[in-house]
Amino acid sequence: GFALCGPATGWSITAATVYHEIAQEFSDYMVLTDPKRGGLKPMMALFVNFLSGLSVVIGVIVITAQDTIDQRSNGLILAYGGGVYLQIGAAECLPRMYESGKSVSLRLAGLAAFCIGAVAIALVLLDHEHCSAQPPSLDPVDPHAGHGHRL
């Protein structure tokens, strides 16, 4: 964000990531300490949550150690990550919602909330753009830009 898109975009991405992670880690902790789900004691829940967070660091190390990542590999990594979230939502969260929601209206409200969330994410992605470095040959400051001169 900072290197290719500028400071405003970089800080926006940083703030969104921090806010997301605070909510995510809090909810993970609540699930891990819930007697019906994780049943862990608070210190063990914090430790397990910390270990799962380290997996992200390992992933970052593996990805940044690569010289380049082609579009196919990048797409496969993103598809895998998206598939994990889809599986959790469809196989874990929705059945629990249906189990706890005894009335049809409550079940429909839960399904509607899920759909609203999916649409909200889709709407954000409609205007999604990637920042990238401009190729040196197209630099507008260079008077020879795009002319194919060789040194």
DSSP file (Angstrom, degrees, kcal/mol; ACC not computed):
  #  RESIDUE AA STRUCTURE BP1 BP2  ACC     N-H-->O    O-->H-N    N-H-->O    O-->H-N    TCO  KAPPA ALPHA  PHI   PSI    X-CA   Y-CA   Z-CA
    1    1 A G     >>       0   0    0      0, 0.0     4,-1.6     0, 0.0     5,-0.7   0.000 360.0 360.0 360.0 -51.1    0.0    0.0    0.0
    2    2 A F  H  >5 +     0   0    0      3,-0.2     4,-0.7     8,-0.2     8,-0.1   0.920 360.0  45.4 -69.4 -44.5    2.6    2.6    1.0
    3    3 A A  H  45S+     0   0    0      1,-0.2    -1,-0.2     2,-0.1   129,-0.1   0.896 129.4  19.0 -70.0 -41.6    5.2    1.8   -1.6
    4    4 A L  H  45S+     0   0    0      2,-0.1   128,-0.3   127,-0.1    -2,-0.2   0.723 132.0  35.7-105.1 -24.7    3.0    1.6   -4.7
    5    5 A C  H  <5S-     0   0    0     -4,-1.6     4,-0.3     1,-0.2    -3,-0.2   0.604 105.1-111.6-109.0 -14.6   -0.3    3.4   -3.8
    6    6 A G     X< -     0   0    0     -4,-0.7     4,-2.1    -5,-0.7    -1,-0.2  -0.246  37.8 -67.3 102.2 166.1    0.9    6.2   -1.6
    7    7 A P  H  > S+     0   0    0      0, 0.0     4,-2.8     0, 0.0     5,-0.3   0.850 124.7  56.2 -64.8 -37.7    0.5    7.1    2.1
    8    8 A A  H  > S+     0   0    0      1,-0.2     4,-1.9     2,-0.2     5,-0.1   0.939 113.1  40.8 -62.8 -46.2   -3.3    7.6    2.2
    9    9 A T  H  > S+     0   0    0     -4,-0.3     4,-2.6     2,-0.2     5,-0.2   0.901 114.3  54.0 -67.6 -40.2   -4.1    4.2    0.8
   10   10 A G  H  X S+     0   0    0     -4,-2.1     4,-2.3    -9,-0.4    -2,-0.2   0.919 110.6  45.0 -60.2 -45.3   -1.4    2.6    2.9
   11   11 A W  H  X S+     0   0    0     -4,-2.8     4,-2.8     2,-0.2    -1,-0.2   0.865 111.8  53.3 -68.5 -35.0   -2.8    4.1    6.1
   12   12 A S  H  X S+     0   0    0     -4,-1.9     4,-2.4    -5,-0.3    -2,-0.2   0.927 111.2  45.8 -63.2 -44.3   -6.4    3.1    5.1
   13   13 A I  H  X S+     0   0    0     -4,-2.6     4,-2.3     2,-0.2    -2,-0.2   0.910 113.2  50.5 -64.6 -42.0   -5.3   -0.5    4.5
   14   14 A T  H  X S+     0   0    0     -4,-2.3     4,-2.5    -5,-0.2    -2,-0.2   0.934 111.9  46.7 -61.7 -47.2   -3.4   -0.5    7.8
   15   15 A A  H  X S+     0   0    0     -4,-2.8     4,-2.6     1,-0.2     5,-0.2   0.922 112.9  49.0 -62.7 -44.6   -6.4    0.8    9.8
   16   16 A A  H  X S+     0   0    0     -4,-2.4     4,-2.3     1,-0.2    -1,-0.2   0.901 112.3  49.0 -62.2 -40.2   -8.8   -1.6    8.1
   17   17 A T  H  X S+     0   0    0     -4,-2.3     4,-2.6    -5,-0.2    -2,-0.2   0.922 111.8  48.0 -65.8 -44.2   -6.5   -4.5    8.9
   18   18 A V  H  X S+     0   0    0     -4,-2.5     4,-2.3     2,-0.2    -2,-0.2   0.938 113.4  47.1 -62.9 -47.2   -6.0   -3.5   12.5
   19   19 A Y  H  X S+     0   0    0     -4,-2.6     4,-1.9     1,-0.2    -1,-0.2   0.912 113.7  48.9 -61.3 -42.5   -9.8   -3.1   13.1
   20   20 A H  H  X S+     0   0    0     -4,-2.3     4,-2.7    -5,-0.2    -1,-0.2   0.931 111.6  48.8 -62.0 -45.7  -10.5   -6.4   11.4
   21   21 A E  H  X S+     0   0    0     -4,-2.6     4,-3.0     2,-0.2     5,-0.3   0.864 107.3  54.7 -66.8 -36.6   -7.8   -8.2   13.4
   22   22 A I  H  X S+     0   0    0     -4,-2.3     4,-2.0     2,-0.2    -1,-0.2   0.958 114.0  41.1 -60.3 -49.8   -9.1   -6.8   16.8
   23   23 A A  H  X S+     0   0    0     -4,-1.9     4,-2.3     2,-0.2    -2,-0.2   0.909 116.5  50.3 -64.0 -41.8  -12.6   -8.1   16.1
   24   24 A Q  H  X S+     0   0    0     -4,-2.7     4,-2.5     1,-0.2    -2,-0.2   0.934 112.2  45.0 -63.9 -47.8  -11.3  -11.4   14.7
   25   25 A E  H  X S+     0   0    0     -4,-3.0     4,-2.3     2,-0.2    -1,-0.2   0.873 112.5  52.1 -67.6 -36.4   -9.0  -12.2   17.6
   26   26 A F  H  X S+     0   0    0     -4,-2.0     4,-2.2    -5,-0.3    -1,-0.2   0.930 111.9  45.9 -63.7 -45.0  -11.7  -11.2   20.1
   27   27 A S  H  X S+     0   0    0     -4,-2.3     4,-2.2     2,-0.2    -2,-0.2   0.889 111.1  52.9 -67.6 -37.3  -14.2  -13.5   18.5
   28   28 A D  H  X S+     0   0    0     -4,-2.5     4,-2.6     1,-0.2    -1,-0.2   0.935 110.0  48.8 -59.6 -45.4  -11.6  -16.3   18.3
   29   29 A Y  H  X S+     0   0    0     -4,-2.3     4,-2.0     1,-0.2    -2,-0.2   0.904 110.0  51.4 -61.0 -42.7  -10.9  -16.0   22.0
   30   30 A M  H  X S+     0   0    0     -4,-2.2     4,-1.0     1,-0.2    -1,-0.2   0.899 112.3  46.0 -64.1 -40.2  -14.6  -16.0   22.8
   31   31 A V  H  < S+     0   0    0     -4,-2.2     7,-1.7     1,-0.2     8,-0.4   0.916 112.2  51.1 -67.7 -42.5  -15.1  -19.3   20.8
   32   32 A L  H  < S+     0   0    0     -4,-2.6     8,-2.9     1,-0.2    -2,-0.2   0.840 115.5  41.3 -65.7 -32.8  -12.1  -20.9   22.3
   33   33 A T  H  < S+     0   0    0     -4,-2.0    -1,-0.2     6,-0.2    -2,-0.2   0.559  86.0 111.7 -92.7  -8.4  -13.2  -20.1   25.9
   34   34 A D    ><> -     0   0    0     -4,-1.0     5,-2.4    -3,-0.4     3,-1.2  -0.503  66.6-141.0 -65.6 124.5  -16.9  -21.0   25.3
   35   35 A P  T 3 5S+     0   0    0      0, 0.0    -1,-0.2     0, 0.0    -4,-0.0   0.788 100.3  50.9 -59.9 -27.3  -17.6  -24.2   27.3
   36   36 A K  T 3 5S+     0   0    0      2,-0.0    -2,-0.1    -3,-0.0    -5,-0.1   0.653 125.4  21.1 -84.1 -15.5  -19.8  -25.5   24.5
   37   37 A R  T < 5S+     0   0    0     -3,-1.2    -5,-0.1    -6,-0.2    -6,-0.1   0.716 138.6   1.3-116.0 -78.5  -17.3  -25.0   21.8
   38   38 A G  T   5 -     0   0    0     -7,-1.7    -6,-0.2    -4,-0.5    -5,-0.2   0.900  67.8-164.9 -85.5 -43.3  -13.6  -24.7   22.7
   39   39 A G      < +     0   0    0     -5,-2.4    -6,-0.2    -8,-0.4     2,-0.2   0.693  33.9 148.3  67.3  19.9  -13.8  -25.1   26.4
   40   40 A L        -     0   0    0     -8,-2.9    -1,-0.2    -6,-0.2    -2,-0.1  -0.553  52.4-111.6 -87.7 151.8  -10.3  -23.8   27.0
   41   41 A K     >  -     0   0    0     -2,-0.2     4,-2.7     1,-0.1     3,-0.2  -0.458  39.7-103.7 -71.9 155.0   -9.0  -21.9   30.0
   42   42 A P  H  > S+     0   0    0      0, 0.0     4,-2.3     0, 0.0     5,-0.2   0.869 119.1  47.0 -52.9 -45.5   -8.2  -18.3   29.2
   43   43 A M  H  > S+     0   0    0      1,-0.2     4,-2.2     2,-0.2     5,-0.1   0.898 113.9  47.9 -66.7 -38.3   -4.4  -18.6   29.2
   44   44 A M  H  > S+     0   0    0     -3,-0.2     4,-2.9     2,-0.2     5,-0.2   0.894 110.5  52.4 -67.4 -38.5   -4.6  -21.7   27.0
   45   45 A A  H  X S+     0   0    0     -4,-2.7     4,-2.4     2,-0.2    -2,-0.2   0.912 110.0  48.5 -62.6 -42.2   -7.0  -19.9   24.6
   46   46 A L  H  X S+     0   0    0     -4,-2.3     4,-2.2    -5,-0.2    -1,-0.2   0.908 112.8  48.5 -63.2 -41.2   -4.6  -17.0   24.4
   47   47 A F  H  X S+     0   0    0     -4,-2.2     4,-2.5     2,-0.2    -2,-0.2   0.933 113.0  46.0 -65.0 -46.9   -1.7  -19.4   23.7
   48   48 A V  H  X S+     0   0    0     -4,-2.9     4,-2.3     1,-0.2    -2,-0.2   0.898 112.9  50.8 -63.2 -40.5   -3.6  -21.4   21.0
   49   49 A N  H  X S+     0   0    0     -4,-2.4     4,-1.8    -5,-0.2    -1,-0.2   0.894 109.9  50.5 -63.9 -39.7   -4.7  -18.1   19.4
   50   50 A F  H  X S+     0   0    0     -4,-2.2     4,-1.5     2,-0.2    -2,-0.2   0.915 109.4  50.9 -63.3 -43.9   -1.1  -16.9   19.4
   51   51 A L  H  X S+     0   0    0     -4,-2.5     4,-0.8     1,-0.2    -2,-0.2   0.899 108.9  50.5 -62.1 -40.5    0.1  -20.1   17.7
   52   52 A S  H >X S+     0   0    0     -4,-2.3     3,-0.6     1,-0.2     4,-0.5   0.865 107.5  54.9 -66.7 -33.0   -2.5  -19.8   15.0
   53   53 A G  H >X S+     0   0    0     -4,-1.8     4,-1.0     1,-0.2     3,-0.9   0.826  99.0  62.1 -66.1 -31.4   -1.4  -16.2   14.4
   54   54 A L  H 3X S+     0   0    0     -4,-1.5     4,-2.4     1,-0.2    -1,-0.2   0.791  89.9  68.6 -65.0 -26.5    2.1  -17.5   13.9
   55   55 A S  H <X S+     0   0    0     -4,-0.8     4,-2.1    -3,-0.6    -1,-0.2   0.847  96.3  54.3 -61.7 -31.4    0.9  -19.4   10.9
   56   56 A V  H <X S+     0   0    0     -3,-0.9     4,-2.5    -4,-0.5    -1,-0.2   0.913 106.7  50.6 -65.8 -42.4    0.4  -16.1    9.2
   57   57 A V  H  X S+     0   0    0     -4,-1.0     4,-2.4     2,-0.2    -2,-0.2   0.910 109.6  50.5 -62.4 -42.2    4.0  -15.1    9.9
   58   58 A I  H  X S+     0   0    0     -4,-2.4     4,-2.4     1,-0.2    -1,-0.2   0.917 110.3  50.4 -61.7 -42.7    5.2  -18.4    8.4
   59   59 A G  H  X S+     0   0    0     -4,-2.1     4,-2.6     1,-0.2    -2,-0.2   0.901 109.6  50.5 -61.2 -41.8    3.0  -17.8    5.3
   60   60 A V  H  X S+     0   0    0     -4,-2.5     4,-2.8     2,-0.2     5,-0.2   0.913 110.3  49.9 -63.1 -42.6    4.5  -14.3    4.9
   61   61 A I  H  X S+     0   0    0     -4,-2.4     4,-1.4     2,-0.2    -2,-0.2   0.927 112.3  47.2 -62.2 -44.9    8.0  -15.7    5.2
   62   62 A V  H  < S+     0   0    0     -4,-2.4     4,-0.5     2,-0.2    -2,-0.2   0.932 115.8  44.3 -63.0 -46.0    7.4  -18.4    2.6
   63   63 A I  H >< S+     0   0    0     -4,-2.6     3,-1.2     1,-0.2    -2,-0.2   0.921 114.0  47.9 -67.9 -44.3    5.7  -16.0    0.1
   64   64 A T  H 3< S+     0   0    0     -4,-2.8    -1,-0.2     1,-0.3    -2,-0.2   0.719 102.3  65.1 -72.2 -18.0    8.3  -13.2    0.5
   65   65 A A  T 3< S+     0   0    0     -4,-1.4    -1,-0.3    -5,-0.2     2,-0.2   0.687  85.0  93.3 -74.2 -16.6   11.1  -15.7    0.1
   66   66 A Q  S <  S-     0   0    0     -3,-1.2     3,-0.1    -4,-0.5    -3,-0.0  -0.523  73.5-142.3 -76.4 141.9    9.9  -16.3   -3.5
   67   67 A D  S    S-     0   0    0      1,-0.3     2,-0.3    -2,-0.2    -1,-0.1   0.965  82.7  -8.0 -66.4 -51.9   11.5  -14.2   -6.2
   68   68 A T        -     0   0    0     -3,-0.1     2,-0.5     2,-0.0    -1,-0.3  -0.980  59.3-145.5-142.4 154.3    8.3  -13.9   -8.1
   69   69 A I        -     0   0    0     -2,-0.3    -6,-0.0    -3,-0.1    -3,-0.0  -0.981  24.4-138.4-121.4 118.3    4.8  -15.3   -7.8
   70   70 A D     >  -     0   0    0     -2,-0.5     4,-2.4     1,-0.1     5,-0.2  -0.229  26.4-104.8 -72.4 166.6    3.1  -15.9  -11.2
   71   71 A Q  H  > S+     0   0    0      1,-0.2     4,-2.6     2,-0.2     5,-0.2   0.858 119.1  54.5 -60.4 -37.7   -0.6  -15.0  -11.7
   72   72 A R  H  > S+     0   0    0      2,-0.2     4,-2.3     1,-0.2    -1,-0.2   0.943 110.5  44.7 -63.8 -47.9   -1.6  -18.7  -11.5
   73   73 A S  H  > S+     0   0    0      2,-0.2     4,-2.4     1,-0.2    -2,-0.2   0.910 113.3  51.1 -62.9 -42.3    0.0  -19.3   -8.2
   74   74 A N  H  X S+     0   0    0     -4,-2.4     4,-2.4     1,-0.2    -1,-0.2   0.918 110.7  49.1 -60.6 -43.7   -1.4  -16.1   -6.8
   75   75 A G  H  X S+     0   0    0     -4,-2.6     4,-2.6     1,-0.2    -2,-0.2   0.890 110.2  50.8 -63.0 -40.1   -4.8  -17.1   -7.9
   76   76 A L  H  X S+     0   0    0     -4,-2.3     4,-2.3     2,-0.2    -2,-0.2   0.902 110.3  49.2 -65.2 -41.1   -4.5  -20.6   -6.4
   77   77 A I  H  X S+     0   0    0     -4,-2.4     4,-2.3     2,-0.2    -2,-0.2   0.932 114.1  45.3 -63.1 -45.7   -3.4  -19.1   -3.0
   78   78 A L  H  X S+     0   0    0     -4,-2.4     4,-2.6     1,-0.2    -2,-0.2   0.888 112.3  51.5 -66.2 -38.9   -6.3  -16.7   -3.0
   79   79 A A  H  X S+     0   0    0     -4,-2.6     4,-2.5     2,-0.2    -1,-0.2   0.898 109.8  50.0 -64.9 -39.8   -8.8  -19.4   -4.1
   80   80 A Y  H  X S+     0   0    0     -4,-2.3     4,-2.1     2,-0.2    -2,-0.2   0.945 112.3  46.9 -63.0 -48.0   -7.6  -21.6   -1.3
   81   81 A G  H  X S+     0   0    0     -4,-2.3     4,-1.7     1,-0.2    -2,-0.2   0.917 114.1  47.2 -60.6 -43.9   -8.0  -18.8    1.3
   82   82 A G  H  X S+     0   0    0     -4,-2.6     4,-2.3     1,-0.2    -1,-0.2   0.878 109.9  54.1 -64.6 -37.5  -11.4  -18.0    0.0
   83   83 A G  H  X S+     0   0    0     -4,-2.5     4,-2.7     2,-0.2    -1,-0.2   0.862 104.3  54.8 -64.5 -36.6  -12.4  -21.6    0.0
   84   84 A V  H  X S+     0   0    0     -4,-2.1     4,-2.4     2,-0.2    -1,-0.2   0.945 110.9  44.7 -61.8 -47.5  -11.5  -22.0    3.6
   85   85 A Y  H  X S+     0   0    0     -4,-1.7     4,-2.5     1,-0.2    -2,-0.2   0.894 113.4  50.8 -64.6 -39.3  -13.7  -19.1    4.6
   86   86 A L  H  X S+     0   0    0     -4,-2.3     4,-2.9     2,-0.2     5,-0.3   0.911 110.7  49.1 -63.9 -42.0  -16.6  -20.4    2.4
   87   87 A Q  H  X>S+     0   0    0     -4,-2.7     4,-3.0     2,-0.2     5,-0.6   0.923 111.6  48.6 -63.9 -44.4  -16.2  -23.9    4.0
   88   88 A I  I  X>S+     0   0    0     -4,-2.4     5,-2.3     1,-0.2     4,-1.6   0.932 115.7  44.3 -61.6 -45.3  -16.3  -22.4    7.5
   89   89 A G  I  <>S+     0   0    0     -4,-2.5     5,-2.3     3,-0.2    -2,-0.2   0.924 121.9  36.7 -65.4 -44.7  -19.3  -20.3    6.8
   90   90 A A  I  <5S+     0   0    0     -4,-2.9    -2,-0.2    -5,-0.2    -3,-0.2   0.878 128.2  30.8 -79.1 -38.5  -21.3  -23.0    4.9
   91   91 A A  I  <5S+     0   0    0     -4,-3.0    -3,-0.2    -5,-0.3    -2,-0.2   0.735 132.9  22.6 -96.3 -23.6  -20.4  -26.1    7.0
   92   92 A E  I  X<S+     0   0    0     -4,-1.6     4,-1.2    -5,-0.6    -3,-0.2   0.831 124.7  36.6-108.3 -52.2  -19.8  -24.6   10.4
   93   93 A C  I  ><S+     0   0    0     -5,-2.3     4,-2.3     2,-0.2     5,-0.2   0.943 113.9  49.9 -76.1 -48.6  -21.7  -21.3   10.9
   94   94 A L  H  ><S+     0   0    0     -5,-2.3     4,-2.6    -6,-0.2     5,-0.2   0.911 110.2  50.0 -62.0 -43.9  -24.9  -21.8    9.0
   95   95 A P  H  > S+     0   0    0      0, 0.0     4,-2.2     0, 0.0    -1,-0.2   0.902 111.8  49.2 -61.4 -37.7  -25.8  -25.2   10.5
   96   96 A R  H  X S+     0   0    0     -4,-1.2     4,-2.3     2,-0.2     5,-0.2   0.896 110.7  50.7 -65.8 -38.4  -25.2  -23.7   14.0
   97   97 A M  H  X S+     0   0    0     -4,-2.3     4,-2.2     1,-0.2    -1,-0.2   0.929 111.4  47.3 -63.8 -44.3  -27.4  -20.8   13.1
   98   98 A Y  H  < S+     0   0    0     -4,-2.6    -2,-0.2     1,-0.2    -1,-0.2   0.870 111.4  52.3 -64.9 -35.8  -30.2  -23.1   11.9
   99   99 A E  H  < S+     0   0    0     -4,-2.2    -1,-0.2    -5,-0.2    -2,-0.2   0.906 115.0  39.8 -67.1 -41.4  -29.8  -25.2   15.0
  100  100 A S  H  < S+     0   0    0     -4,-2.3     2,-1.0    -5,-0.1    -2,-0.2   0.772 103.1  75.8 -80.9 -25.2  -30.2  -22.3   17.4
  101  101 A G     <  +     0   0    0     -4,-2.2    -1,-0.1    -5,-0.2     6,-0.1  -0.761  57.0 176.2 -89.6 104.0  -32.9  -20.6   15.3
  102  102 A K        +     0   0    0     -2,-1.0     2,-0.2     4,-0.1    -1,-0.2   0.782  57.8  67.6 -81.1 -27.2  -36.1  -22.5   16.0
  103  103 A S  S  > S-     0   0    0      1,-0.1     4,-2.0     0, 0.0     5,-0.2  -0.631  81.1-127.2 -96.1 154.7  -38.5  -20.4   14.0
  104  104 A V  H  > S+     0   0    0     -2,-0.2     4,-2.7     1,-0.2     5,-0.2   0.885 110.8  54.8 -62.9 -39.6  -38.5  -20.0   10.2
  105  105 A S  H  > S+     0   0    0      1,-0.2     4,-2.1     2,-0.2    -1,-0.2   0.886 107.8  48.6 -64.9 -38.1  -38.4  -16.3   10.5
  106  106 A L  H  > S+     0   0    0      2,-0.2     4,-2.1     1,-0.2    -1,-0.2   0.895 112.5  48.6 -68.3 -39.1  -35.2  -16.4   12.7
  107  107 A R  H  X S+     0   0    0     -4,-2.0     4,-2.3     2,-0.2    -2,-0.2   0.910 112.1  48.4 -65.6 -42.2  -33.6  -18.8   10.2
  108  108 A L  H  X S+     0   0    0     -4,-2.7     4,-2.6     2,-0.2    -2,-0.2   0.878 109.2  53.5 -65.4 -37.0  -34.5  -16.5    7.3
  109  109 A A  H  X S+     0   0    0     -4,-2.1     4,-2.3     2,-0.2    -2,-0.2   0.910 109.9  48.0 -63.5 -41.5  -33.1  -13.5    9.2
  110  110 A G  H  X S+     0   0    0     -4,-2.1     4,-2.0     2,-0.2    -2,-0.2   0.910 112.8  47.5 -64.4 -42.7  -29.8  -15.3    9.7
  111  111 A L  H  X S+     0   0    0     -4,-2.3     4,-2.4     2,-0.2    -2,-0.2   0.887 111.3  51.7 -65.2 -38.7  -29.6  -16.3    6.0
  112  112 A A  H  X S+     0   0    0     -4,-2.6     4,-2.8     2,-0.2    -2,-0.2   0.902 107.9  51.9 -64.1 -41.1  -30.5  -12.7    5.0
  113  113 A A  H  X S+     0   0    0     -4,-2.3     4,-2.2     2,-0.2    -2,-0.2   0.907 110.0  49.5 -61.8 -41.1  -27.7  -11.4    7.3
  114  114 A F  H  X S+     0   0    0     -4,-2.0     4,-2.2     2,-0.2    -2,-0.2   0.931 112.5  47.1 -61.1 -46.2  -25.3  -13.8    5.6
  115  115 A C  H  X S+     0   0    0     -4,-2.4     4,-2.7     2,-0.2    -2,-0.2   0.890 110.0  52.6 -64.7 -40.4  -26.4  -12.7    2.1
  116  116 A I  H  X S+     0   0    0     -4,-2.8     4,-2.6     1,-0.2    -1,-0.2   0.914 110.0  49.3 -61.6 -42.2  -26.2   -9.0    3.1
  117  117 A G  H  X S+     0   0    0     -4,-2.2     4,-2.1     2,-0.2    -2,-0.2   0.911 111.4  48.7 -62.3 -42.7  -22.6   -9.6    4.2
  118  118 A A  H  X S+     0   0    0     -4,-2.2     4,-2.3     1,-0.2    -2,-0.2   0.906 113.0  47.3 -64.4 -41.7  -21.7  -11.3    1.0
  119  119 A V  H  X S+     0   0    0     -4,-2.7     4,-2.7     2,-0.2    -2,-0.2   0.897 109.4  54.3 -66.6 -40.0  -23.3   -8.5   -1.1
  120  120 A A  H  X S+     0   0    0     -4,-2.6     4,-1.7     1,-0.2    -2,-0.2   0.920 110.7  45.7 -60.4 -43.5  -21.5   -5.9    1.0
  121  121 A I  H  X S+     0   0    0     -4,-2.1     4,-1.9     1,-0.2    -1,-0.2   0.917 112.3  51.5 -64.9 -42.5  -18.1   -7.6    0.3
  122  122 A A  H  X S+     0   0    0     -4,-2.3     4,-1.1     1,-0.2    -2,-0.2   0.892 107.7  52.5 -62.0 -39.9  -19.0   -8.0   -3.4
  123  123 A L  H  X S+     0   0    0     -4,-2.7     4,-0.7     1,-0.2     3,-0.3   0.882 108.1  50.8 -65.2 -37.7  -19.9   -4.3   -3.7
  124  124 A V  H >< S+     0   0    0     -4,-1.7     3,-0.7     1,-0.2    -1,-0.2   0.899 109.3  52.0 -63.8 -39.3  -16.5   -3.3   -2.2
  125  125 A L  H >< S+     0   0    0     -4,-1.9     3,-1.4     1,-0.2    -1,-0.2   0.695  92.9  73.5 -73.7 -18.4  -14.8   -5.5   -4.7
  126  126 A L  H 3< S+     0   0    0     -4,-1.1    -1,-0.2    -3,-0.3    -2,-0.2   0.879 106.9  35.0 -61.3 -36.7  -16.6   -3.9   -7.7
  127  127 A D  T << S+     0   0    0     -3,-0.7     2,-0.3    -4,-0.7    -1,-0.3   0.076  91.1 132.9-103.9  22.4  -14.4   -0.8   -7.3
  128  128 A H    <   +     0   0    0     -3,-1.4     2,-0.4     2,-0.0    -3,-0.1  -0.572  29.3 175.4 -78.4 131.2  -11.3   -2.7   -6.2
  129  129 A E        -     0   0    0     -2,-0.3     2,-0.4     2,-0.0    -2,-0.1  -0.986  24.1-131.3-136.6 150.0   -8.1   -1.8   -8.0
  130  130 A H        -     0   0    0     -2,-0.4     2,-0.4     2,-0.0    -2,-0.0  -0.778  16.5-136.2 -98.9 141.2   -4.5   -2.9   -7.5
  131  131 A C        +     0   0    0     -2,-0.4     2,-0.3     0, 0.0  -126,-0.2  -0.778  30.7 172.1 -92.1 139.9   -1.7   -0.4   -7.2
  132  132 A S        -     0   0    0     -2,-0.4     2,-0.1  -128,-0.3    -2,-0.0  -0.990  37.7 -95.1-146.6 155.5    1.4   -1.3   -9.2
  133  133 A A        -     0   0    0     -2,-0.3  -129,-0.1     1,-0.1  -128,-0.0  -0.444  43.2-115.7 -69.0 140.4    4.7    0.4  -10.1
  134  134 A Q        -     0   0    0     -2,-0.1     5,-0.1     1,-0.1    -1,-0.1  -0.609  36.2-105.2 -76.2 133.6    4.6    2.1  -13.4
  135  135 A P    >   -     0   0    0      0, 0.0     3,-1.9     0, 0.0     4,-0.2  -0.307  26.9-121.9 -57.9 141.6    7.1    0.5  -15.9
  136  136 A P  G >  S+     0   0    0      0, 0.0     3,-1.4     0, 0.0     6,-0.1   0.826 110.0  60.6 -56.3 -33.4   10.2    2.6  -16.3
  137  137 A S  G 3  S+     0   0    0      1,-0.3     9,-1.6     8,-0.1    10,-0.2   0.669 105.5  48.3 -71.1 -14.4    9.6    2.9  -20.0
  138  138 A L  G <  S+     0   0    0     -3,-1.9    -1,-0.3     7,-0.2     7,-0.1   0.233  75.6 135.4-107.7  12.9    6.3    4.6  -19.5
  139  139 A D    X   -     0   0    0     -3,-1.4     3,-1.0    -4,-0.2     6,-0.3  -0.478  49.4-148.3 -64.4 119.3    7.5    7.1  -16.9
  140  140 A P  T 3  S+     0   0    0      0, 0.0    -1,-0.2     0, 0.0     5,-0.1   0.709  94.9  59.2 -66.2 -19.0    5.9   10.5  -17.9
  141  141 A V  T 3  S+     0   0    0      3,-0.0    -2,-0.1     2,-0.0    -3,-0.0   0.787  86.7  87.5 -77.8 -27.0    8.9   12.4  -16.6
  142  142 A D    X   -     0   0    0     -3,-1.0     3,-1.8     1,-0.2     0, 0.0  -0.618  69.6-152.4 -75.7 119.0   11.2   10.6  -19.0
  143  143 A P  T 3  S+     0   0    0      0, 0.0    -1,-0.2     0, 0.0    -2,-0.0   0.708  97.2  51.0 -65.9 -17.4   11.3   12.5  -22.3
  144  144 A H  T >  S+     0   0    0     -5,-0.1     3,-2.0     2,-0.0     5,-0.4   0.260  79.7 143.5-100.2  11.8   12.2    9.2  -24.1
  145  145 A A  T <  S+     0   0    0     -3,-1.8    -7,-0.2     1,-0.3    -8,-0.1  -0.276  73.8   3.2 -59.6 129.5    9.3    7.3  -22.5
  146  146 A G  T 3  S+     0   0    0     -9,-1.6    -1,-0.3     3,-0.1    -8,-0.1   0.468  99.7 106.4  79.3   2.0    7.8    4.7  -24.8
  147  147 A H  S <  S-     0   0    0     -3,-2.0    -2,-0.1   -10,-0.2    -1,-0.1   0.580  81.3-128.5 -91.3  -9.8   10.2    5.4  -27.7
  148  148 A G        +     0   0    0     -4,-0.4     2,-0.1     1,-0.2    -3,-0.1   0.767  43.0 170.5  72.4  25.5   12.2    2.1  -27.2
  149  149 A H        -     0   0    0     -5,-0.4     2,-0.4     2,-0.0    -1,-0.2  -0.408  21.9-144.6 -67.6 145.1   15.6    3.8  -27.1
  150  150 A R              0   0    0     -2,-0.1    -1,-0.0     1,-0.1     0, 0.0  -0.860 360.0 360.0-110.3 148.3   18.5    1.6  -26.0
  151  151 A L              0   0    0     -2,-0.4    -1,-0.1     0, 0.0    -2,-0.0   0.460 360.0 360.0 -83.5 360.0   21.4    2.6  -24.0
